Amino acid sequence: MPETAGRPRARRLFVYNGGFLGDARLRRILTLAGYDIRVGLPASQDMVGIWGASPTAARGLRVARARGAGVLRVEDAFLRSVLPGRARGAAPPLGLMLDGQGVHFDPSRPSALESILAGHSLDDTALLNRARDAITRIRAGHLTKYTGFVPETPVPSPGYVLVVDQSAGDAAVTASGATRATFHEMLAFARIENPGAEILIKTHPETAHGLRPGHFSSDDAGGTVRLVTDPVSPWALLEGAVAVYTVSSQMGFEAILAGHRPRVFGQPFYAGWGLSQDETPPPRRVRRLTRAQLFAGAMILAPTWYDPFRDRLCPLEDALATLEAETRAWREDRAGWVAAGMRLWKRGAVQGFFGGQRAVRFAPDADSAAARAAATGRRAMVWGAAAAPPGTVRVEDGFLRSRGLGAALVAPLSLVADDLGLCYDPARENRLERLIAAACALPQAERLRAERLIARLCEAGLSKYNLGGASPPPLPEGHRILVPGQVEDDAAIQLGCPAERTNRALLERCRAENPKAVILYKPHPDVEAGLRPGTVDPAILQGLADRVIEGTGAPELLAEVDEVWTLCSGLGFEALIRRVPVTCLGVPFYAGWGLTRDLAPVPARRAARPDLVALVHAVLIAYPRYRDPVTGRPCPAEIVADRLASGALPRPGPGLRALSKVQGLLAGKAYLWWR
């Protein structure tokens, strides 16, 4: 990029396609990449922006030739969005290919991507490790250019030959010199080279959405040939294929990443590097690459990725986290929800989290919700531990919730939706338990992600409610034990504590077993604020605790203590994050995995032994869903951590604040409002 007086100066980019002017995301990525979008006529030192090989590209090329200007060809990167760009409701792209040489799907001239694959050393260990980790992550998450499918959708039994169709008239097809005849020749080769085998023709997502026709139709099916039009995972299809045939589809690239050596009848960017069987290999491409090298060039080095939450260009890994969050929301919410047990003030948050595809419908009770869901093809959800028919999904606050109390009607930034049970009910298995057990085998990249999140939480002093508060007062010397109080009518205590179920009983047990320790009692924030029951009589408290700590944030206090004793408080998990030993009298979600001292019986099914990093990944990354309070979009855990750390959060309006005070007055009569 040209520089003036030591500062980068944006290069003027003249455009003649309305999409460049009307698409805010496209303009923003180009601006961040150093281009100043203009209309008019360029000078020789300027550039003309065109979209790939679109019908309007010729207009820009004529202007560029006439004015002696350079050309910047723009295309979507290989991970785009949940739905195709032409589909209704499609999100803007997560990344772009910005190419001043050519375009990656046109073999008639070298592109920037081809130059990288041909000339870059591609031998940096860190780069190739990133590539391998990202391949694993993409395959595990069933991510591709358009992720609007359900991975669990059944695919045929393994052993078939996969033939990949593409959209008729697509620039990637015509640039390779392919026609309808090429596709039918490819099908003929698949039949000849695999006699008697079942052949599956996979239609393009745009064809499945009715946006553009493909090269094959139902007329081409019959005998051993089947047309696959359902939105299924390409990774699931590739897993069961014995051979893959393509002209120039991105699925050929994914076939290489899945371990195939696809038969290629066009000249896509991935052909000619020794990883495919090419009918017409591009003669320029003589280098031999590994899968990791091909991926590094195509997915890490060549694209320009965008972070819509931080409004900045970003590495591939951040773009993956964004796509994972958006994809998860679409896959879980696509059928719609009927919700029961949601108090009025929570409904806006529930709608924001789960109503992105179809508006959430609310029912008066769980039975009604289940009946409406069954009648309309939706799913039923209920808040917390309320009685509900089998199959009802249970919703609760996440563990990195907000800056403020739920009882104060502060909206959550994270929610969990558990299809098996409740994370605080040890009587039956829940989804979090499965995630914790599975996290014992986390890929290294995911472990590093969890480690970075732990460091961020500790550095920023983040917790579930992030209430802040004063620094701890001077504390007595000695072995300090922090005892966090809880809301005594909370379902977590009723379901997760077989013996002691009150704050007084917790303190008595702790004092009995630690007679010489300095016991610091911290009342629960909801109780401290007068919003929920759980107060310990001051006269009794005086004989059990050496100090009552009020108005001090949990992270600050944890830095001053030697251990934590708890019934089943989430503060125990926050203590583990900060490497503080924890003793549990109940059975919270983090107990029973070998990371805590457990005084109550724990379920035998908690036999896995994750370390802290694995536990944090399951609890804070894999289990909850997050919603960015700034953009209102599904987001990764790291974005919510950043928002909480920066304080960029909306506050409840005066109506909700008044309602929270009424709830406080009725704290001893919770049955009147806790419905």
DRENFIVO-669129 format. One line per field, with one value per residue (C-alpha): residue number from 1; chain; x, y negated, z. Coordinates in Angstrom, 3 decimals, padded with zeros to 6 digits. Layout:
N
i (NUM;...)
ch (A;...)
east (X;...)
north (Y;...)
up (Z;...)
END
This chain:
675
i (1;2;3;4;5;6;7;8;9;10;11;12;13;14;15;16;17;18;19;20;21;22;23;24;25;26;27;28;29;30;31;32;33;34;35;36;37;38;39;40;41;42;43;44;45;46;47;48;49;50;51;52;53;54;55;56;57;58;59;60;61;62;63;64;65;66;67;68;69;70;71;72;73;74;75;76;77;78;79;80;81;82;83;84;85;86;87;88;89;90;91;92;93;94;95;96;97;98;99;100;101;102;103;104;105;106;107;108;109;110;111;112;113;114;115;116;117;118;119;120;121;122;123;124;125;126;127;128;129;130;131;132;133;134;135;136;137;138;139;140;141;142;143;144;145;146;147;148;149;150;151;152;153;154;155;156;157;158;159;160;161;162;163;164;165;166;167;168;169;170;171;172;173;174;175;176;177;178;179;180;181;182;183;184;185;186;187;188;189;190;191;192;193;194;195;196;197;198;199;200;201;202;203;204;205;206;207;208;209;210;211;212;213;214;215;216;217;218;219;220;221;222;223;224;225;226;227;228;229;230;231;232;233;234;235;236;237;238;239;240;241;242;243;244;245;246;247;248;249;250;251;252;253;254;255;256;257;258;259;260;261;262;263;264;265;266;267;268;269;270;271;272;273;274;275;276;277;278;279;280;281;282;283;284;285;286;287;288;289;290;291;292;293;294;295;296;297;298;299;300;301;302;303;304;305;306;307;308;309;310;311;312;313;314;315;316;317;318;319;320;321;322;323;324;325;326;327;328;329;330;331;332;333;334;335;336;337;338;339;340;341;342;343;344;345;346;347;348;349;350;351;352;353;354;355;356;357;358;359;360;361;362;363;364;365;366;367;368;369;370;371;372;373;374;375;376;377;378;379;380;381;382;383;384;385;386;387;388;389;390;391;392;393;394;395;396;397;398;399;400;401;402;403;404;405;406;407;408;409;410;411;412;413;414;415;416;417;418;419;420;421;422;423;424;425;426;427;428;429;430;431;432;433;434;435;436;437;438;439;440;441;442;443;444;445;446;447;448;449;450;451;452;453;454;455;456;457;458;459;460;461;462;463;464;465;466;467;468;469;470;471;472;473;474;475;476;477;478;479;480;481;482;483;484;485;486;487;488;489;490;491;492;493;494;495;496;497;498;499;500;501;502;503;504;505;506;507;508;509;510;511;512;513;514;515;516;517;518;519;520;521;522;523;524;525;526;527;528;529;530;531;532;533;534;535;536;537;538;539;540;541;542;543;544;545;546;547;548;549;550;551;552;553;554;555;556;557;558;559;560;561;562;563;564;565;566;567;568;569;570;571;572;573;574;575;576;577;578;579;580;581;582;583;584;585;586;587;588;589;590;591;592;593;594;595;596;597;598;599;600;601;602;603;604;605;606;607;608;609;610;611;612;613;614;615;616;617;618;619;620;621;622;623;624;625;626;627;628;629;630;631;632;633;634;635;636;637;638;639;640;641;642;643;644;645;646;647;648;649;650;651;652;653;654;655;656;657;658;659;660;661;662;663;664;665;666;667;668;669;670;671;672;673;674;675)
ch (A;A;A;A;A;A;A;A;A;A;A;A;A;A;A;A;A;A;A;A;A;A;A;A;A;A;A;A;A;A;A;A;A;A;A;A;A;A;A;A;A;A;A;A;A;A;A;A;A;A;A;A;A;A;A;A;A;A;A;A;A;A;A;A;A;A;A;A;A;A;A;A;A;A;A;A;A;A;A;A;A;A;A;A;A;A;A;A;A;A;A;A;A;A;A;A;A;A;A;A;A;A;A;A;A;A;A;A;A;A;A;A;A;A;A;A;A;A;A;A;A;A;A;A;A;A;A;A;A;A;A;A;A;A;A;A;A;A;A;A;A;A;A;A;A;A;A;A;A;A;A;A;A;A;A;A;A;A;A;A;A;A;A;A;A;A;A;A;A;A;A;A;A;A;A;A;A;A;A;A;A;A;A;A;A;A;A;A;A;A;A;A;A;A;A;A;A;A;A;A;A;A;A;A;A;A;A;A;A;A;A;A;A;A;A;A;A;A;A;A;A;A;A;A;A;A;A;A;A;A;A;A;A;A;A;A;A;A;A;A;A;A;A;A;A;A;A;A;A;A;A;A;A;A;A;A;A;A;A;A;A;A;A;A;A;A;A;A;A;A;A;A;A;A;A;A;A;A;A;A;A;A;A;A;A;A;A;A;A;A;A;A;A;A;A;A;A;A;A;A;A;A;A;A;A;A;A;A;A;A;A;A;A;A;A;A;A;A;A;A;A;A;A;A;A;A;A;A;A;A;A;A;A;A;A;A;A;A;A;A;A;A;A;A;A;A;A;A;A;A;A;A;A;A;A;A;A;A;A;A;A;A;A;A;A;A;A;A;A;A;A;A;A;A;A;A;A;A;A;A;A;A;A;A;A;A;A;A;A;A;A;A;A;A;A;A;A;A;A;A;A;A;A;A;A;A;A;A;A;A;A;A;A;A;A;A;A;A;A;A;A;A;A;A;A;A;A;A;A;A;A;A;A;A;A;A;A;A;A;A;A;A;A;A;A;A;A;A;A;A;A;A;A;A;A;A;A;A;A;A;A;A;A;A;A;A;A;A;A;A;A;A;A;A;A;A;A;A;A;A;A;A;A;A;A;A;A;A;A;A;A;A;A;A;A;A;A;A;A;A;A;A;A;A;A;A;A;A;A;A;A;A;A;A;A;A;A;A;A;A;A;A;A;A;A;A;A;A;A;A;A;A;A;A;A;A;A;A;A;A;A;A;A;A;A;A;A;A;A;A;A;A;A;A;A;A;A;A;A;A;A;A;A;A;A;A;A;A;A;A;A;A;A;A;A;A;A;A;A;A;A;A;A;A;A;A;A;A;A;A;A;A;A;A;A;A;A;A;A;A;A;A;A;A;A;A;A;A;A;A;A;A;A;A;A;A;A;A;A;A;A;A;A;A;A;A;A;A;A;A;A;A;A;A;A;A;A;A;A;A;A;A;A;A;A;A;A;A;A;A;A;A;A;A;A;A;A;A;A;A;A;A;A;A;A;A;A;A;A;A;A;A;A;A;A)
east (000.000;001.399;002.527;002.576;004.565;005.037;001.306;-000.458;-002.583;-005.624;-005.459;-008.360;-010.604;-013.121;-016.150;-018.922;-021.036;-023.820;-022.932;-019.745;-021.757;-024.792;-023.126;-021.912;-019.848;-018.092;-017.263;-016.000;-013.661;-012.226;-011.747;-009.951;-007.821;-006.607;-008.922;-010.858;-013.975;-014.798;-017.017;-015.875;-012.813;-009.516;-006.018;-003.207;-002.097;-005.616;-007.362;-010.692;-012.633;-014.637;-016.538;-014.854;-016.147;-019.627;-021.593;-020.569;-016.864;-016.428;-017.489;-014.766;-012.163;-012.908;-012.461;-009.232;-007.765;-008.777;-007.322;-004.255;-005.429;-004.844;-007.617;-008.622;-010.775;-012.992;-014.627;-016.055;-013.567;-014.074;-016.047;-018.855;-022.051;-024.849;-026.941;-025.834;-025.415;-028.416;-030.693;-033.217;-031.878;-028.270;-025.618;-022.830;-019.504;-016.989;-014.061;-012.974;-010.365;-008.750;-006.652;-004.623;-003.370;-006.321;-009.088;-008.548;-011.029;-009.707;-006.688;-006.004;-003.722;-002.015;-003.967;-002.644;-003.618;-001.773;001.283;001.211;000.880;003.648;006.093;005.589;007.895;004.942;007.422;006.830;006.007;003.645;001.749;001.354;000.267;-002.389;-003.488;-003.765;-005.635;-008.059;-008.723;-009.589;-011.832;-013.643;-014.291;-015.434;-017.830;-019.057;-018.155;-018.014;-018.753;-022.470;-023.235;-027.039;-027.507;-027.808;-024.813;-027.043;-029.100;-028.592;-026.437;-026.382;-024.371;-020.642;-019.218;-020.673;-019.012;-019.635;-020.187;-020.397;-022.725;-022.345;-024.580;-025.137;-023.389;-021.180;-017.995;-015.863;-017.339;-017.052;-013.530;-012.445;-013.938;-016.535;-020.033;-023.018;-021.309;-018.301;-020.497;-022.141;-018.752;-017.663;-020.687;-019.870;-016.299;-017.612;-019.784;-017.045;-014.334;-016.586;-018.715;-021.725;-021.056;-023.775;-023.251;-024.516;-024.858;-024.621;-026.519;-025.186;-026.726;-027.963;-029.765;-031.277;-032.529;-034.088;-031.749;-029.922;-030.248;-027.546;-026.203;-028.025;-031.687;-033.916;-033.753;-030.137;-030.999;-031.932;-030.354;-027.280;-027.375;-029.116;-029.566;-028.831;-030.810;-031.217;-029.026;-026.547;-023.055;-020.407;-018.044;-020.475;-020.794;-017.037;-016.598;-018.599;-017.329;-014.839;-014.162;-014.955;-015.521;-015.750;-015.279;-014.174;-016.363;-015.015;-016.104;-013.135;-010.885;-012.726;-012.343;-008.575;-008.761;-010.834;-008.111;-009.402;-007.571;-010.487;-010.875;-010.954;-012.362;-011.776;-008.862;-009.768;-007.216;-006.535;-005.733;-002.203;-000.418;-000.209;-003.237;-005.826;-006.179;-006.525;-007.936;-006.350;-003.720;-002.644;000.865;002.202;001.616;004.580;005.062;003.930;002.125;000.849;-002.739;-001.620;000.323;-002.637;-004.911;-002.441;-002.309;-006.023;-007.449;-004.821;-002.564;-004.734;-008.089;-008.905;-011.042;-013.278;-014.357;-017.844;-017.831;-014.533;-014.838;-011.369;-009.554;-008.719;-007.014;-008.845;-009.354;-011.487;-013.575;-014.094;-015.333;-017.831;-019.081;-019.344;-021.570;-023.821;-024.022;-024.873;-027.696;-029.113;-028.905;-030.503;-033.173;-034.128;-037.319;-038.437;-039.260;-042.263;-041.200;-042.855;-041.985;-040.488;-041.276;-042.237;-038.962;-036.955;-038.882;-036.976;-033.679;-035.087;-036.392;-033.020;-031.125;-033.438;-035.701;-033.245;-034.797;-038.404;-039.923;-040.198;-043.785;-044.650;-047.023;-048.583;-047.127;-044.791;-047.555;-049.034;-045.584;-044.940;-048.337;-047.864;-044.345;-045.512;-048.310;-046.080;-042.789;-041.055;-039.145;-040.287;-038.223;-038.795;-036.892;-034.891;-036.223;-039.942;-041.845;-041.973;-042.727;-039.814;-037.882;-038.306;-035.100;-034.179;-032.835;-030.725;-028.260;-024.721;-021.662;-020.392;-023.731;-023.805;-022.672;-025.437;-027.792;-030.525;-032.709;-032.123;-033.548;-030.268;-030.503;-028.109;-025.319;-025.172;-027.770;-027.552;-030.110;-029.706;-031.510;-030.638;-031.081;-029.863;-026.229;-027.067;-029.149;-026.748;-029.593;-029.538;-027.085;-026.932;-025.304;-022.545;-021.359;-020.910;-019.019;-016.709;-015.939;-015.324;-013.037;-010.427;-009.486;-009.518;-007.344;-004.366;-005.784;-008.942;-006.859;-004.920;-008.207;-009.415;-006.082;-006.355;-009.899;-008.759;-006.008;-008.491;-010.941;-008.210;-006.603;-009.910;-011.281;-014.403;-016.983;-020.590;-022.204;-019.246;-020.595;-017.272;-016.900;-014.239;-010.942;-011.032;-010.591;-007.559;-008.051;-006.908;-003.724;-003.908;-005.293;-008.171;-011.228;-013.801;-017.360;-019.751;-023.386;-026.160;-029.841;-031.397;-034.518;-032.468;-033.073;-029.327;-029.402;-032.644;-031.389;-027.653;-027.179;-028.050;-027.187;-026.420;-028.828;-028.497;-025.780;-025.771;-025.233;-022.391;-020.678;-021.161;-019.598;-016.704;-016.013;-016.273;-013.675;-011.445;-011.490;-008.289;-008.914;-009.884;-013.368;-014.538;-018.241;-019.441;-023.243;-024.733;-025.163;-028.926;-029.260;-026.927;-029.099;-032.252;-033.658;-033.642;-033.782;-030.662;-029.734;-027.911;-028.854;-026.070;-025.801;-025.226;-022.966;-020.697;-019.741;-019.111;-017.260;-014.251;-015.274;-018.325;-017.238;-019.779;-019.428;-016.255;-016.009;-015.415;-012.279;-010.609;-011.450;-010.266;-006.807;-006.621;-007.766;-006.228;-009.296;-013.057;-015.791;-019.155;-022.462;-022.634;-021.934;-020.654;-017.993;-016.350;-015.825;-014.405;-012.033;-010.843;-010.129;-007.845;-006.203;-007.791;-008.622;-012.349;-014.280;-017.879;-020.627;-023.028;-022.598;-022.198;-021.382;-017.643;-017.549;-016.709;-014.106;-011.044;-010.574;-012.385;-012.549;-016.029;-017.790;-021.042;-021.483;-020.909;-022.443;-020.420;-020.825;-018.432;-015.487;-013.530;-010.576;-010.331;-007.810;-008.832;-008.344;-010.684;-013.270;-013.205;-013.556;-016.651;-018.238;-017.510;-016.932;-018.804;-021.883;-023.396;-024.653;-023.605;-025.259;-023.336;-025.098;-023.767;-024.665;-027.388;-025.782;-024.693;-021.053;-018.142;-017.351;-014.374;-016.595;-018.743;-015.580;-014.390;-017.740;-017.807;-014.232;-014.839;-018.200;-019.850;-023.202;-026.775;-028.386;-031.937;-034.504;-036.270;-039.267;-037.156;-035.227;-038.511;-039.765;-036.552;-037.132;-040.646;-039.144;-036.756;-039.644;-041.214;-037.978;-039.494;-042.531;-040.722;-043.618;-045.522;-043.075;-040.621;-042.877)
north (000.000;-003.451;-005.503;-009.246;-010.859;-007.473;-006.699;-004.310;-006.004;-004.166;-003.311;-004.624;-001.861;-002.823;-000.576;-000.181;002.437;001.418;004.256;002.486;-000.563;001.161;003.915;002.386;005.444;005.512;001.807;002.199;005.091;003.212;000.093;002.026;003.685;000.261;-000.722;-003.959;-003.164;-005.786;-006.354;-008.199;-007.699;-006.374;-007.648;-005.302;-004.889;-003.905;-000.544;000.640;003.106;005.849;008.804;011.961;012.768;011.312;009.800;006.314;007.189;006.397;002.804;002.326;004.041;001.677;-001.359;000.037;000.665;-002.746;-004.559;-002.396;-001.484;001.739;004.233;005.709;008.800;009.504;012.817;014.548;016.532;020.289;019.957;017.494;017.785;020.098;019.544;018.838;015.152;015.150;016.782;014.770;013.903;014.672;012.945;010.954;012.703;013.391;012.965;011.974;012.937;009.661;010.381;007.901;010.591;012.697;014.720;018.077;020.036;018.785;020.858;018.697;016.469;016.798;015.543;014.314;017.659;019.591;017.394;018.185;021.912;021.846;019.429;019.187;021.413;022.902;024.549;022.618;025.102;022.737;021.983;025.650;026.508;023.806;025.345;028.850;027.582;025.595;028.594;030.639;027.865;027.389;031.101;031.511;028.572;029.617;026.187;025.342;022.345;022.507;024.214;024.277;028.007;030.387;032.718;035.442;035.685;039.292;040.054;043.347;046.289;046.040;047.414;045.052;042.916;039.188;036.973;033.254;031.007;027.223;024.300;023.883;020.797;020.452;018.539;021.294;023.707;021.525;020.385;024.021;024.360;026.812;027.246;029.439;032.055;032.004;032.896;035.754;036.983;036.943;039.051;041.487;041.848;042.473;045.301;046.831;046.645;047.961;050.687;051.662;049.063;046.811;043.272;040.237;036.902;034.103;030.995;027.507;025.635;022.856;025.468;027.008;023.533;023.026;020.148;021.537;024.769;027.396;029.592;032.722;033.367;036.248;037.374;038.378;040.610;044.235;047.622;047.174;043.360;041.299;037.552;036.118;032.904;032.865;030.380;032.870;032.349;032.550;033.970;036.789;037.541;037.512;039.844;042.576;042.078;044.426;041.980;038.331;036.742;032.985;030.313;027.368;027.451;026.337;029.771;031.139;029.083;030.474;033.976;033.471;032.314;035.411;037.679;038.269;037.802;036.473;036.926;033.348;032.434;028.669;026.519;025.229;023.681;027.016;028.914;029.507;029.728;033.512;033.913;034.683;036.785;034.138;034.573;031.306;030.220;026.566;026.749;023.916;025.873;028.172;027.911;030.753;029.725;031.422;031.006;028.687;026.509;026.264;025.323;022.788;020.975;021.110;020.456;018.642;016.630;015.690;014.579;011.380;012.373;009.997;009.897;008.281;007.902;006.069;004.449;005.422;007.771;011.006;014.381;017.450;018.750;015.743;016.122;019.791;018.877;016.434;018.967;021.655;019.423;018.424;021.989;023.424;020.926;021.732;025.487;025.440;022.825;023.566;025.463;022.810;023.051;023.041;021.847;022.255;021.053;017.812;014.792;011.723;009.874;012.865;013.270;010.598;012.327;015.740;014.296;012.703;015.940;018.468;016.528;015.710;018.121;018.318;016.221;018.047;018.790;018.709;021.117;020.954;024.285;027.076;029.443;026.778;025.996;029.653;030.004;026.862;027.919;031.346;029.809;027.273;029.132;026.938;027.892;027.252;025.537;024.734;022.614;024.512;027.421;026.961;030.196;030.931;033.816;035.933;034.330;030.794;028.750;026.976;023.425;021.755;018.896;019.504;019.168;015.905;014.224;010.459;007.359;007.408;009.854;011.878;011.048;007.384;008.225;007.725;009.617;012.543;012.601;016.393;019.129;022.902;025.150;028.717;031.515;034.147;032.591;029.802;029.168;028.666;031.852;034.765;037.283;037.657;037.111;033.739;032.461;030.672;033.942;035.413;032.354;032.472;036.145;035.513;032.569;035.006;035.512;031.866;030.941;028.822;025.714;025.918;026.350;023.216;021.390;022.396;021.385;017.949;017.582;018.525;015.926;013.308;014.012;013.812;010.718;008.830;010.147;011.581;013.774;014.837;011.547;009.117;006.860;005.230;003.841;002.584;004.298;006.759;005.149;006.115;009.791;011.765;013.742;017.509;020.198;018.385;020.282;018.461;019.701;018.315;018.124;019.189;018.531;021.200;021.824;022.182;025.346;026.036;026.573;028.526;030.900;030.924;031.017;034.329;033.233;029.597;027.244;023.941;021.365;021.943;025.687;025.010;022.695;025.134;027.990;025.834;024.578;028.072;029.453;026.361;025.081;023.030;021.591;018.014;018.396;015.594;015.642;013.913;013.662;014.372;011.154;011.720;012.177;009.278;007.094;008.197;009.923;013.583;015.560;016.969;014.633;016.121;014.715;012.269;013.715;017.214;015.948;014.266;017.607;019.334;016.818;014.688;012.051;011.327;009.884;007.671;005.435;007.124;008.817;012.552;012.420;009.923;012.020;015.278;013.790;013.484;016.939;020.401;022.495;022.406;024.418;024.422;026.202;026.001;022.349;021.279;019.398;022.780;023.006;019.485;020.561;023.523;021.187;019.244;022.436;022.157;025.567;026.243;028.477;029.292;030.373;030.722;031.967;028.977;029.462;029.144;031.780;035.440;034.984;035.175;031.407;030.851;032.414;033.923;034.614;035.779;038.866;038.058;039.934;042.937;041.786;038.897;041.212;039.048;037.081;033.808;031.191;027.596;026.531;029.260;028.376;024.693;025.497;027.587;025.171;021.826;022.555;025.695;025.692;022.169;019.999;016.360;013.265;010.076;007.169;004.702;006.398;008.713;011.619;015.083;014.800;016.739;016.715;014.436;011.614;011.661;011.675;008.591;006.820;007.553;006.365;003.140;002.336;001.905;003.222;001.920;001.352;002.257;-000.479;-002.175;000.166;003.276;001.650;000.833;004.383;005.785;003.696;005.135;008.609;007.679;006.705;010.098;012.106;014.172;014.937;016.067;018.273;015.110;014.090;016.938;018.479)
up (000.000;-000.825;002.147;002.746;005.573;007.180;007.232;004.837;002.207;000.863;-002.813;-004.851;-006.182;-008.863;-009.221;-011.789;-010.054;-007.677;-005.320;-004.290;-003.278;-001.783;000.239;003.507;004.471;001.106;001.358;004.904;004.133;001.166;003.275;006.003;003.324;002.214;-000.639;-001.044;-003.088;-005.703;-008.709;-011.797;-013.968;-012.578;-013.204;-014.146;-010.530;-009.423;-009.584;-010.920;-008.790;-010.475;-009.055;-010.345;-013.802;-013.270;-016.182;-015.043;-014.958;-018.665;-018.018;-015.421;-017.588;-020.484;-018.252;-016.786;-020.246;-021.513;-018.489;-017.920;-014.403;-012.534;-011.828;-008.471;-008.832;-005.834;-004.953;-001.896;000.159;000.542;003.785;003.258;005.298;006.369;003.236;-000.348;-001.109;-003.440;-000.845;001.104;004.543;003.640;005.720;004.058;003.420;006.177;003.835;000.353;-002.202;-003.303;-006.364;-008.372;-010.782;-011.874;-010.281;-008.618;-010.750;-014.111;-015.229;-018.300;-016.235;-012.837;-009.841;-006.516;-004.993;-007.684;-007.162;-003.446;-004.073;-006.673;-005.077;-001.325;000.701;002.616;004.956;008.174;010.926;012.735;009.513;008.628;012.170;011.892;008.609;010.065;013.121;010.961;008.705;011.789;013.096;009.786;009.398;013.009;012.694;009.233;007.877;004.202;001.994;002.828;006.133;005.990;006.507;009.434;009.866;011.297;008.088;006.931;003.910;001.975;003.249;002.446;-000.768;-003.364;-006.027;-005.600;-008.658;-007.855;-009.836;-010.117;-011.043;-014.765;-016.080;-013.011;-013.768;-012.239;-014.791;-017.879;-016.946;-017.045;-020.519;-019.236;-020.642;-019.937;-022.094;-019.746;-016.790;-018.639;-019.807;-016.157;-015.209;-018.009;-016.723;-013.212;-014.540;-016.683;-014.034;-011.256;-012.852;-010.777;-008.067;-006.722;-008.038;-006.140;-007.934;-005.363;-006.441;-005.709;-002.715;-005.017;-007.101;-003.975;-002.941;-006.388;-007.187;-010.236;-012.233;-012.263;-015.058;-013.904;-013.191;-012.194;-015.830;-015.228;-012.273;-012.576;-012.148;-009.995;-010.264;-007.560;-007.285;-003.810;-003.453;000.330;002.222;003.651;004.988;002.253;004.863;005.634;001.917;001.443;004.414;002.690;-000.860;-002.521;-005.364;-006.102;-009.525;-010.058;-012.698;-010.569;-007.454;-004.088;-002.934;-004.863;-002.586;000.427;-000.995;-000.939;002.684;003.490;002.104;-001.437;-004.714;-006.755;-010.500;-011.853;-015.279;-015.063;-013.918;-010.432;-008.101;-006.385;-009.611;-010.840;-007.485;-007.301;-005.032;-007.716;-010.851;-013.542;-017.036;-018.202;-015.660;-015.967;-017.471;-015.276;-012.080;-011.627;-007.864;-005.606;-002.432;000.694;001.837;004.632;002.178;-000.199;002.685;004.082;000.764;-000.014;003.450;005.526;003.208;000.231;001.738;003.585;006.598;008.548;012.196;012.265;016.053;016.440;012.991;011.866;009.549;011.294;010.939;009.692;013.222;014.211;011.058;011.915;015.396;013.885;011.348;014.029;016.168;013.266;011.984;015.386;015.820;012.381;012.844;016.286;015.515;011.911;012.867;015.364;019.071;021.375;024.832;028.229;031.711;030.413;032.544;030.564;031.060;029.789;026.577;024.703;025.443;024.516;021.260;020.539;021.154;019.534;017.160;014.390;011.875;013.050;015.810;019.134;020.148;023.851;025.561;029.045;030.209;029.152;028.036;025.768;024.390;023.586;021.887;019.783;018.857;017.726;015.654;013.891;013.479;016.029;019.171;022.734;025.404;029.059;031.545;034.124;036.136;035.473;034.874;031.153;028.769;027.480;024.647;025.957;025.821;029.050;028.982;031.655;032.032;030.857;033.068;031.582;031.894;032.205;034.024;036.609;038.277;036.671;039.658;038.776;035.335;033.494;030.202;029.720;027.156;027.250;027.543;027.479;025.800;027.043;025.232;027.853;031.276;033.529;034.289;037.976;038.319;038.905;039.044;035.264;032.462;030.771;027.599;029.491;031.010;027.545;026.378;029.398;028.790;025.081;025.876;027.181;023.516;022.407;019.409;020.376;018.701;020.813;023.950;023.057;022.509;025.981;027.512;025.913;027.241;030.761;030.554;029.334;032.161;034.783;033.286;033.043;036.339;034.700;036.415;035.899;036.940;036.812;039.529;040.233;043.705;046.021;046.637;049.534;052.953;055.055;055.857;058.899;058.488;058.322;056.057;054.399;053.207;051.112;051.638;049.002;050.011;047.666;047.087;049.269;047.195;044.027;042.014;041.954;045.733;045.727;043.033;043.608;047.382;049.079;052.653;053.511;051.730;053.583;053.936;057.684;057.242;054.808;057.286;060.160;058.181;057.036;060.579;062.057;059.657;059.678;063.273;062.919;059.458;058.667;057.202;054.929;054.121;050.965;050.663;047.247;045.211;044.839;048.617;049.302;047.042;048.853;045.781;046.893;050.172;051.857;054.707;057.714;061.111;062.094;065.608;064.238;061.491;064.024;065.515;062.182;060.014;060.861;058.371;056.207;052.869;051.129;048.106;046.871;043.496;043.428;041.219;043.551;046.589;045.041;044.677;048.481;049.624;049.894;049.106;048.577;050.283;048.549;048.245;044.454;043.650;040.259;042.194;042.701;038.945;038.915;041.689;039.623;036.705;039.049;040.375;043.832;045.440;045.837;048.249;047.264;049.656;046.742;043.177;040.845;037.168;037.825;040.600;040.142;037.406;039.635;039.870;043.189;046.652;046.758;050.059;048.441;046.246;042.574;039.631;038.502;034.903;035.612;035.101;032.652;033.996;032.072;033.060;033.730;030.108;028.866;031.514;030.566;026.862;027.515;030.005;028.346;024.644;023.595;025.862;025.920;023.137;023.161;021.748;021.103;022.851;020.270;016.971;018.300;016.427;017.626;018.605;020.120;023.836;023.271;022.016;025.147;027.248;025.360;025.777;029.507;029.897;027.961;029.528;026.100;027.312;027.316;030.715;031.775;031.324;034.254;033.968;034.492;037.322;039.084;038.579;040.070;043.204;043.523;043.264;046.069;048.321;047.632;048.015;050.801;048.644;045.525;044.462;043.534;040.805;040.205;037.589)
END
